[in-house]
Amino acid sequence: ALEDDDPGVRRGAARVAGLLQASGTADALARLVADEHESVRLAAMRSLERMPVRAAVPALRSAALDGGTVGEAAARALVAMPRSWTADALADIAAVAQLGVRRAAGLPSAEARA
């Protein structure tokens, strides 16, 4: 279901995978971070908050730097993961991401750092 052609099915499967912390879904959730449909990306990111997947870090970093609602969700997913996996991504977010994304990651604003 995580690879179904229908984005509604993928979104639902991503939500359920996270709620159940379903084994064997980590790689598929990591791929869904870059899905063409925003609702699927958001569902995958929410699930990754519950089920950290190291392979998802590069895609989450990229999404966070893109900003917006998806960027904020990506930042929250990164913060939920072990710092040893995400330190570089969070440093990039702190340096250049939009304010809302930095807030979602619990990082100070650029003005507070100055």
SULQUI-V681865 format. One record per pair of residues at least 4 apart in sequence whose C-alpha atoms are under 7 Angstrom apart, sorted by the first residue. I is the first residue (numbers start at 1). J is the second residue. D is the distance in Angstrom with one decimal. If there is no record, write none. Layout:
i	j	d
I	J	D
I	J	D
This chain:
i	j	d
1	9	6.2
1	10	5.9
1	13	5.8
2	10	4.7
2	13	5.5
2	14	6.3
2	28	6.5
3	10	6.3
4	9	6.4
4	10	5.9
6	10	6.5
7	11	6.0
7	37	6.8
7	40	6.5
8	12	6.1
9	13	6.0
10	14	6.0
10	40	6.3
11	15	6.3
11	39	6.5
11	40	4.4
11	43	5.8
12	16	6.2
13	17	6.0
14	18	6.4
14	29	6.6
14	43	5.7
14	44	5.3
14	47	6.6
15	19	6.2
15	43	5.5
15	44	6.8
15	47	6.1
16	20	6.0
17	21	5.5
17	22	5.0
17	25	6.7
17	47	6.9
18	22	6.7
18	47	4.0
18	48	6.8
18	50	6.1
18	51	6.5
19	47	7.0
21	51	6.2
25	29	6.1
26	30	6.2
26	53	6.0
27	31	6.3
28	32	6.2
29	33	6.7
29	44	5.4
30	53	6.9
30	55	6.3
30	56	4.4
32	40	6.7
32	41	5.7
32	44	5.9
33	41	4.7
33	44	5.9
33	45	6.4
33	59	6.3
33	60	6.8
34	41	6.3
34	59	6.6
35	40	6.4
35	41	5.7
37	41	6.5
38	42	6.1
39	43	6.2
40	44	6.2
41	45	6.2
42	46	6.2
42	70	6.3
42	73	6.6
43	47	6.3
44	48	6.2
45	49	6.4
45	73	6.2
45	74	6.0
45	77	5.9
46	77	6.7
47	51	6.2
48	52	5.2
48	53	6.7
48	77	5.9
49	77	4.5
49	80	5.3
52	81	5.3
54	85	6.5
56	60	6.1
57	61	6.0
57	78	6.9
57	86	6.7
58	62	6.3
59	63	6.1
60	64	6.0
60	74	5.0
60	78	6.9
61	65	6.2
61	89	5.5
62	66	6.3
63	67	6.7
63	70	6.5
63	71	5.1
63	74	6.1
64	70	7.0
64	71	3.6
64	72	6.3
64	74	5.2
64	75	5.6
64	101	6.5
65	71	6.4
65	93	6.4
65	97	5.2
66	71	6.0
67	71	4.2
67	72	6.7
67	97	6.7
67	98	5.9
67	101	6.3
68	72	6.3
69	73	6.3
70	74	6.1
71	75	6.2
71	101	5.9
72	76	6.3
72	100	6.5
72	101	4.5
72	104	5.4
73	77	6.3
74	78	6.2
75	79	6.2
75	101	6.2
75	104	5.9
75	105	5.0
76	80	6.4
76	104	5.7
76	105	5.5
77	81	6.7
78	86	6.3
79	105	5.9
81	86	6.9
82	86	6.6
83	87	5.3
86	90	6.0
87	91	6.1
88	92	6.3
89	93	6.3
90	94	6.1
91	95	6.2
92	96	6.2
93	97	4.7
93	102	6.4
94	102	6.1
94	107	6.2
97	101	6.1
97	102	6.3
98	102	6.3
99	103	6.1
99	109	6.2
100	104	6.1
101	105	6.3
102	106	6.2
102	107	5.0
102	108	6.7
102	109	6.7
103	107	5.6
103	108	6.9
108	112	5.9
108	113	6.5
109	113	6.5
110	114	6.4
